[in-house]
Structures are given as C-alpha cells and as structure tokens.
Amino acid sequence: MDSMINLVIGAVSGLLAGYLVTILLQKRKGAAALVSAQKESESLLSEAHKEAEQIKKDKIFQAKEKFLELKAEHEKVILSKEKKMAEAEKRIRDKESQVGSELKKNKVLNDQLEKELNEMNSRLERIERKEKETDKMHQNQVKQLEVISGLSADDAKTELVNSLKDQAKTDAMAFIQNIVEEAKMTAQQEARKVVIKTIQRIGTEEAVENCVSVFNLESDDVKGRIIGREGRNIRAIEAATGVEIIVDDTPEAIILSCFDSVRREIARLSLHRLVTDGRIHPARIEEVVKKTESQINEEIVEIGKRTVIDLGIHGLHPELIKAVGRMKYRSSYGQNLLQHSREVAKLCGVMASELGLNPKLAKRAGLLHDIGKVPMAEVDIETPHAILGMQWAEKYGEHKEVCNAIGAHHDEIEMTSLLSPIIQVCDAISGARPGARRQVLDSYIQRLKDLEDTALGFKGVEKAYAIQAGRELRVIVGSEKVSDDKAAELSFELSQKIQTEMTYPGQVKVTVIRETRSVNIAK
C-alpha cells in the first residue's frame, strides 16, 4: 500500500515538474514577443511622426500658394474698380463741360427770343391799327353801297342767300351722294369683292323645267294603238306611271302631263319602247314600265355618283347620293334643282376659299342644302324643306356644320357656324341670277311699269325706260328744264325713292340722260 502511494506521489510530482517547465518556457517566449512588439511600435511611431511632419509641410506650402492667388485676384479687382472710377470721373467732367456749353447757347437763344418777341409785339400793334382802319373803310363802303343800291345790308344779305340757295342745295345733294357712295364702298368693299369674284368665276347653263313633255310619233296611226280598244291601253299606261296622257289633234305628237318629272320620264321612255316594239297591250305595258322604273333608278344613282365625283365630294351616304340624283328630275321655281345645287356648291366652295374656310365642307353643304325638296319617303308635308333636309343629313351622319347650314339657309333655325351664311348667300345668288327662275309675267310687267311711272313723276322728265330686265332705269330729261347739276340731283333722288318705296331683287341702276340737239336743214 505504501509502495502504491509512493508510486502515485512520484508520478504526480513528475507531472507537476513537467508542467512547471512548460510554463517557464512559455513565459520566456512571451517576454521575447513583448520585446519585439515594443520595438515595432517604436518604429511605427517614428514613421508616423515623419509622415505628419511631411503632411504639415505640404499643407503650409499649399496655404501659402492659395494666399498668393487670392492676393493677386484682390489686386486685380482693386485695379478694375480704380479704372472704372477714373472713367466715371472722366464722363462726369465731359458732361459738366457739355452742360456749360449748352447753358451758354441757351443764354444766347433766350436773348434772341426776347428780341423776336419784342418785334412780334410791335407787329401785332401795327396789325391791330390796320384792322381798325380797314373796318372803318369797310363800313364806309357798305354805307356807300346801301346809298347806291337803295338796299340795306340785311336786305342784300337775304337776296344773296336766296340766290345761292338752289346752288347750295345742289352742291349739298351732290356732296351727300358722294359721301353715301363712299361709305357704301368702304363698308361693303370686302363683301362685294368676295361676292363679285365668286359670281365671275362661276358660269352655269340656264335651264327651265315645266310640267309637260311632248312625245313625238312617226304617224298619227300610232295614236289609236296607244289608246287601245275602248281606251284600255291608255288607262293602263296612266295607272302604271301616274302620268296623264293627252291625245288631241296635234299632228304626230301626244302630251304627257305630270308635276313629277321622274314619272314623266318613265312614261316617255316606256312609250318609246312600246311604240318601237309594236306590242301594246296592258300586260306588256306593266312589264315595260317596271323595267323602265328599274333603269331610271339605276340612272338616278349613276347621276348622283357622277355629280359628287365632279364636285370632289367623298364619303357621302348612298341614300344621299340617290337623293342628289333625283334632283335632276325636280325643279324649283322653274329652275332645275340639280343644276341649282351644283351651282350653289361651286359658289360655296369659291366663297369659302376666299374667306379662308374649309371649301370641301362648303361644297358638301351647298350640294345638299335642298335635298328636303326630294322626298325619299312619306314625310310630313308641313315640315319646311330646310328642316327636312337637315334631319336627313343628321340621320345619315353628316357633319354638324353641314347640318346647321342646311337647316338655317332659310332662317328656320339659328346659324351656329360660318358655313351657314355662306350657303344662304350663295343660294340667293343662284336664285336671283337673271333667267335662273321664272317670274309671274303680270307681276314682272307691273314692276317695270311702276319703275317707269316713278321716274315720270319727277319734274323735267320726258321719257323713262326700264331695261335690263328691270335692273336699269334710263331717264331722259329736257335740256331746257333740267341743268347738269339738277340731273345729278334727280338721279340721286330717284334712286332713293325707288329704294324706299319699291320691292325688287338685286339692284336698280338709275341713269339720267340730258342732251342738247341743234338741227338745221340745208336746202
């Protein structure tokens, strides 16, 4: 047991001795490492001191350079300011010298003005004295004239005024006429230019339609075949076409009567086919009339397409194209509706171009402005054609300005675009053109007679003639009764009376003619 304890104690003491030796060795190594670390730190500190000294020297050098730069700039600023101050002082000295010279000049001018004022005052005194002397002389002359003429100054004045009254009145009337004409020319110059240019650039054929067509025959024997047994054929034609056929004693001709020119044209073409074919009976008549109606409908569409192509209008609805084609077979106041609409479209395009508006829209509105006169379906007959046309244009997708122009061209609705008055004006131009529309003969003759009677009611008028379809009144006056000045006055007064008392289309030109004739006979 004791030996075992001794062995254990020996082992433990051996281990402790080894451990102590290990600890001593480690302590020696740590001391060596500490010494080396101290040496490294001392070397790093010396290097840091050296770098700090170098940085300090660099910064001091840079600061000196910056200081020198700022100093140079400051000196430049000071030099420029001194230069400006010197220039300002020089300008001030120059101005002082100028002011001094101007003061001297002003003093000289003031002296001259004082002298001129003195001279003017003396002249005014002399003039006043002369005026007083002149007044005295005038009064003496007036007194002498009153003694010589036996009239007082007031009486002489009255006679002079009376003698000059007529001349003054004539001059005043001529002056007024010139002023009125000048005002009209000034106020309407641009409008007149646009209208005249538009009218001059458009020329159309004059056409007059009526309700009767004449169908020519090769011989009178065909009349009996057209009438048929007991009138069956003629009744069948009238029933199928809606046209009244008049067979009278007119040689080789029968008359087709109908207000609808489309139906009249269908009847004419059907009769031509029947007479050429020779087979005329009720069944054949119905067949030919149906074929002719189909042909006319195709022709109407073709006319509409050709019209819109000629006018350069695109994108028109097929129903509106068909309505345009039907215009060929309609008339308004004796004027062909298609011809009138084409004319209005061209006028609108020209006028819109002159005014800087859209000519394509204007042409479109001009062509469609009267489509309400061509019924495409059963409509209310009390609806004005302008409103009806506007409704159709809206239905088929036309531009709102075009619709307003169609509806407002007879003032049924309010105008909301610049196209509307253009359509209205161009419609009036086309309708008022001489020969465009029919006029009742009695009212036309009465208007011409009223024009002549109005002229004959003036003093000194010997003859009066209404010419140029009532657009000019030519008046012949007696040379011994009317002077040249009086003739000008008569022309003005007559034009004013016609303007205020009569109703007429367009304008009436009044021409007063005064001439002197000397006639001798050599024997």
TIZA-52910 format. One line per 10 residues: number of its first residue (from 1); their letters; for each residue x, y, z of C-alpha. Coordinates in steps of 0.05 Angstrom, whole numbers. Layout:
% residues N
NUM) a) X Y Z; ...
***
This chain:
% residues 523
1) mdsminlvig) 0 0 0; 55 47 19; 91 30 -45; 30 46 -85; 23 113 -52; 95 127 -64; 87 110 -137; 28 156 -144; 64 212 -108; 124 202 -153
11) avsgllagyl) 80 204 -215; 44 267 -193; 108 302 -176; 135 283 -244; 75 313 -278; 79 377 -237; 152 385 -254; 137 378 -329; 80 428 -325; 124 478 -289
21) vtillqkrkg) 178 471 -341; 126 483 -396; 101 546 -361; 172 573 -354; 185 562 -428; 121 599 -448; 137 658 -403; 205 665 -437; 173 664 -506; 121 718 -485
31) aaalvsaqke) 176 763 -460; 213 757 -525; 148 772 -564; 134 833 -520; 203 860 -532; 195 852 -608; 126 886 -604; 154 945 -567; 208 952 -619; 156 950 -676
41) sesllseahk) 112 1002 -642; 171 1048 -632; 189 1042 -706; 115 1056 -726; 113 1117 -681; 176 1145 -712; 149 1134 -782; 82 1167 -763; 120 1227 -736; 158 1232 -800
51) eaeqikkdki) 94 1228 -844; 59 1280 -800; 117 1328 -808; 116 1318 -884; 40 1330 -888; 47 1392 -844; 100 1419 -891; 56 1405 -953; -5 1439 -923; 35 1500 -904
61) fqakekflel) 62 1504 -975; -9 1498 -1005; -36 1551 -958; 19 1599 -979; 2 1587 -1053; -73 1598 -1041; -57 1662 -1004; -15 1687 -1061; -71 1672 -1112; -123 1708 -1070
71) kaehekvils) -78 1767 -1062; -67 1771 -1138; -142 1768 -1151; -156 1821 -1099; -105 1867 -1131; -139 1856 -1200; -208 1874 -1171; -180 1936 -1139; -146 1956 -1205; -211 1947 -1245
81) kekkmaeaek) -251 1987 -1194; -200 2043 -1197; -203 2041 -1273; -280 2046 -1273; -277 2103 -1223; -228 2140 -1268; -274 2130 -1328; -335 2154 -1289; -297 2216 -1266; -279 2229 -1339
91) rirdkesqvg) -351 2223 -1362; -374 2270 -1307; -322 2321 -1328; -345 2315 -1401; -418 2324 -1381; -400 2385 -1339; -366 2415 -1399; -426 2399 -1444; -475 2429 -1395; -433 2491 -1391
101) selkknkvln) -432 2499 -1466; -508 2487 -1471; -521 2538 -1417; -482 2588 -1458; -522 2570 -1521; -588 2575 -1483; -569 2644 -1458; -556 2666 -1530; -623 2635 -1553; -661 2670 -1497
111) dqlekelnem) -633 2736 -1518; -654 2723 -1590; -724 2701 -1568; -733 2764 -1527; -714 2806 -1588; -763 2767 -1632; -819 2775 -1581; -809 2849 -1579; -812 2851 -1655; -876 2809 -1656
121) nsrlerierk) -909 2854 -1606; -894 2914 -1648; -921 2879 -1710; -985 2860 -1673; -996 2932 -1653; -987 2954 -1726; -1035 2899 -1750; -1088 2920 -1699; -1083 2991 -1723; -1091 2968 -1795
131) eketdkmhqn) -1152 2926 -1777; -1186 2985 -1745; -1172 3027 -1806; -1198 2970 -1851; -1262 2964 -1810; -1274 3039 -1817; -1263 3035 -1892; -1309 2974 -1898; -1365 3009 -1860; -1357 3070 -1906
141) qvkqlevisg) -1361 3025 -1968; -1423 2989 -1941; -1457 3056 -1930; -1439 3079 -1999; -1466 3013 -2029; -1531 3020 -1990; -1539 3091 -2017; -1524 3069 -2088; -1568 3005 -2088; -1624 3031 -2044
151) lsaddaktel) -1619 2967 -2001; -1596 2957 -1931; -1541 2907 -1914; -1592 2857 -1886; -1636 2860 -1948; -1575 2849 -1993; -1555 2791 -1950; -1624 2760 -1956; -1624 2767 -2031; -1555 2737 -2036
161) vnslkdqakt) -1577 2677 -1993; -1639 2666 -2036; -1598 2669 -2100; -1548 2619 -2073; -1599 2572 -2040; -1612 2529 -2102; -1538 2524 -2118; -1522 2507 -2046; -1577 2454 -2045; -1549 2422 -2109
171) damafiqniv) -1479 2423 -2082; -1503 2393 -2016; -1541 2337 -2052; -1480 2321 -2094; -1437 2322 -2031; -1486 2277 -1994; -1488 2229 -2053; -1412 2225 -2055; -1409 2213 -1980; -1463 2158 -1983
181) eeakmtaqqe) -1429 2124 -2042; -1361 2128 -2008; -1390 2100 -1943; -1422 2042 -1981; -1358 2027 -2018; -1318 2029 -1954; -1368 1989 -1912; -1381 1935 -1964; -1315 1933 -2000; -1292 1865 -1976
191) arkvviktiq) -1361 1832 -1980; -1371 1860 -2051; -1302 1835 -2072; -1317 1764 -2047; -1386 1762 -2079; -1363 1791 -2146; -1303 1744 -2150; -1348 1685 -2135; -1400 1704 -2187; -1348 1718 -2240
201) rigteeaven) -1314 1651 -2230; -1378 1610 -2237; -1417 1601 -2302; -1475 1553 -2310; -1526 1537 -2363; -1595 1566 -2353; -1650 1514 -2351; -1725 1520 -2344; -1768 1459 -2329; -1843 1452 -2334
211) cvsvfnlesd) -1897 1400 -2322; -1909 1379 -2394; -1869 1336 -2442; -1884 1325 -2516; -1877 1254 -2544; -1867 1254 -2619; -1896 1200 -2663; -1878 1176 -2733; -1951 1178 -2755; -2020 1192 -2726
221) dvkgriigre) -2039 1118 -2735; -1998 1102 -2672; -2046 1144 -2631; -2102 1093 -2639; -2057 1036 -2617; -2035 1076 -2556; -2108 1089 -2537; -2127 1016 -2549; -2195 984 -2553; -2243 1024 -2510
231) grniraieaa) -2184 1061 -2481; -2154 1001 -2445; -2081 1016 -2465; -2081 1089 -2447; -2114 1075 -2380; -2063 1020 -2365; -2006 1069 -2381; -2036 1123 -2337; -2048 1074 -2280; -1977 1045 -2284
241) tgveiivddt) -1939 1111 -2290; -1985 1162 -2255; -1979 1208 -2315; -2038 1239 -2353; -2034 1226 -2428; -2068 1278 -2472; -2084 1256 -2543; -2111 1314 -2584; -2109 1340 -2655; -2035 1358 -2651
251) peaiilscfd) -2004 1324 -2711; -1955 1267 -2696; -1949 1283 -2622; -1982 1268 -2555; -1973 1305 -2490; -1950 1276 -2423; -1972 1317 -2364; -1947 1307 -2292; -1915 1351 -2239; -1866 1295 -2222
261) svrreiarls) -1812 1296 -2276; -1787 1226 -2256; -1855 1195 -2270; -1860 1236 -2334; -1792 1210 -2357; -1812 1138 -2341; -1876 1147 -2382; -1837 1177 -2440; -1785 1121 -2443; -1839 1067 -2434
271) lhrlvtdgri) -1880 1096 -2492; -1817 1098 -2535; -1803 1024 -2521; -1876 1004 -2533; -1881 1042 -2598; -1814 1015 -2623; -1833 943 -2604; -1903 949 -2632; -1935 904 -2579; -1980 949 -2539
281) hparieevvk) -2028 916 -2490; -2039 922 -2414; -1994 863 -2394; -1937 887 -2438; -1947 958 -2413; -1938 937 -2340; -1876 897 -2357; -1843 954 -2396; -1860 1005 -2342; -1827 962 -2288
291) ktesqineei) -1764 954 -2330; -1762 1028 -2344; -1770 1045 -2270; -1711 1000 -2253; -1670 1033 -2308; -1688 1103 -2283; -1669 1084 -2211; -1601 1060 -2235; -1592 1123 -2276; -1610 1165 -2215
301) veigkrtvid) -1555 1131 -2174; -1506 1140 -2231; -1523 1214 -2237; -1513 1223 -2162; -1445 1188 -2163; -1422 1228 -2223; -1444 1293 -2190; -1406 1281 -2125; -1344 1259 -2164; -1346 1322 -2207
311) lgihglhpel) -1351 1365 -2144; -1296 1327 -2107; -1342 1304 -2050; -1325 1239 -2016; -1357 1193 -1965; -1429 1211 -1980; -1482 1162 -1956; -1514 1121 -2013; -1583 1147 -1996; -1559 1219 -2001
321) ikavgrmkyr) -1525 1202 -2068; -1592 1175 -2092; -1627 1239 -2069; -1575 1280 -2107; -1590 1240 -2170; -1665 1251 -2162; -1653 1326 -2163; -1643 1321 -2238; -1717 1307 -2246; -1740 1363 -2198
331) ssygqnllqh) -1749 1437 -2210; -1755 1495 -2162; -1788 1559 -2187; -1775 1535 -2257; -1701 1523 -2242; -1672 1452 -2247; -1657 1430 -2176; -1593 1391 -2192; -1565 1447 -2234; -1582 1497 -2179
341) srevaklcgv) -1550 1453 -2125; -1486 1443 -2167; -1483 1518 -2178; -1492 1533 -2104; -1438 1481 -2086; -1388 1513 -2133; -1405 1583 -2107; -1397 1559 -2035; -1330 1527 -2050; -1303 1590 -2082
351) maselglnpk) -1331 1636 -2028; -1304 1592 -1971; -1235 1592 -2004; -1237 1668 -2009; -1255 1672 -1935; -1204 1621 -1912; -1255 1568 -1892; -1260 1494 -1910; -1282 1491 -1983; -1298 1416 -1981
361) lakragllhd) -1348 1424 -1925; -1377 1485 -1960; -1386 1446 -2025; -1419 1389 -1987; -1468 1435 -1953; -1483 1472 -2018; -1499 1408 -2055; -1544 1381 -2000; -1579 1446 -1980; -1643 1429 -2019
371) igkvpmaevd) -1648 1353 -2010; -1711 1366 -1969; -1746 1381 -2035; -1733 1310 -2059; -1775 1265 -2013; -1743 1197 -2001; -1802 1170 -1961; -1870 1191 -1934; -1859 1255 -1895; -1900 1310 -1862
381) ietphailgm) -1917 1359 -1918; -1919 1416 -1867; -1845 1408 -1849; -1803 1460 -1885; -1755 1430 -1936; -1694 1460 -1899; -1713 1426 -1833; -1728 1361 -1870; -1661 1363 -1906; -1625 1376 -1840
391) qwaekygehk) -1660 1316 -1808; -1639 1271 -1865; -1567 1297 -1863; -1564 1283 -1788; -1594 1214 -1799; -1540 1195 -1849; -1481 1221 -1807; -1464 1288 -1839; -1420 1339 -1803; -1457 1383 -1753
401) evcnaigahh) -1436 1447 -1791; -1465 1418 -1855; -1530 1401 -1819; -1536 1470 -1789; -1522 1503 -1857; -1577 1461 -1890; -1628 1477 -1835; -1611 1551 -1830; -1608 1571 -1903; -1679 1598 -1899
411) deiemtslls) -1672 1622 -1826; -1715 1566 -1797; -1663 1554 -1743; -1606 1596 -1714; -1539 1596 -1750; -1483 1567 -1709; -1425 1564 -1759; -1394 1609 -1812; -1416 1560 -1867; -1490 1576 -1855
421) piiqvcdais) -1489 1648 -1881; -1446 1627 -1940; -1498 1575 -1961; -1553 1626 -1953; -1517 1679 -1995; -1497 1630 -2050; -1569 1603 -2053; -1593 1674 -2062; -1541 1688 -2116; -1560 1626 -2156
431) garpgarrqv) -1635 1640 -2149; -1631 1715 -2165; -1588 1707 -2227; -1624 1735 -2288; -1660 1679 -2324; -1649 1628 -2268; -1721 1626 -2243; -1789 1640 -2272; -1828 1701 -2250; -1902 1712 -2257
441) ldsyiqrlkd) -1910 1754 -2320; -1962 1801 -2292; -1922 1819 -2230; -1859 1827 -2272; -1892 1874 -2321; -1925 1913 -2264; -1857 1923 -2231; -1827 1951 -2295; -1887 1997 -2304; -1881 2022 -2232
451) ledtalgfkg) -1808 2038 -2244; -1824 2080 -2305; -1883 2115 -2271; -1839 2133 -2211; -1789 2167 -2258; -1843 2203 -2297; -1869 2233 -2232; -1808 2279 -2227; -1806 2349 -2259; -1770 2355 -2325
461) vekayaiqag) -1773 2280 -2342; -1795 2269 -2414; -1786 2194 -2422; -1768 2135 -2377; -1750 2064 -2398; -1740 2003 -2353; -1687 1959 -2387; -1641 1901 -2369; -1700 1860 -2340; -1716 1917 -2292
471) relrvivgse) -1645 1924 -2267; -1633 1992 -2300; -1678 2053 -2307; -1659 2101 -2363; -1689 2171 -2355; -1688 2224 -2410; -1698 2296 -2386; -1709 2361 -2424; -1645 2401 -2431; -1682 2468 -2424
481) kvsddkaael) -1716 2446 -2360; -1661 2409 -2324; -1589 2431 -2316; -1528 2386 -2309; -1526 2395 -2234; -1601 2384 -2229; -1593 2319 -2270; -1544 2291 -2218; -1592 2312 -2163; -1650 2279 -2199
491) sfelsqkiqt) -1612 2214 -2206; -1597 2212 -2132; -1668 2229 -2110; -1698 2178 -2158; -1653 2122 -2133; -1671 2139 -2061; -1746 2138 -2076; -1740 2070 -2112; -1700 2043 -2053; -1751 2065 -2001
501) emtypgqvkv) -1817 2053 -2037; -1807 1993 -2083; -1791 1919 -2074; -1744 1888 -2125; -1689 1835 -2130; -1616 1857 -2134; -1601 1929 -2153; -1632 1981 -2199; -1584 2028 -2235; -1613 2097 -2249
511) tviretrsvn) -1584 2134 -2310; -1607 2205 -2324; -1592 2229 -2396; -1592 2303 -2414; -1573 2324 -2484; -1579 2385 -2528; -1592 2377 -2603; -1587 2432 -2655; -1619 2413 -2722; -1616 2455 -2785
521) iak) -1635 2437 -2856; -1593 2456 -2916; -1636 2470 -2978
***
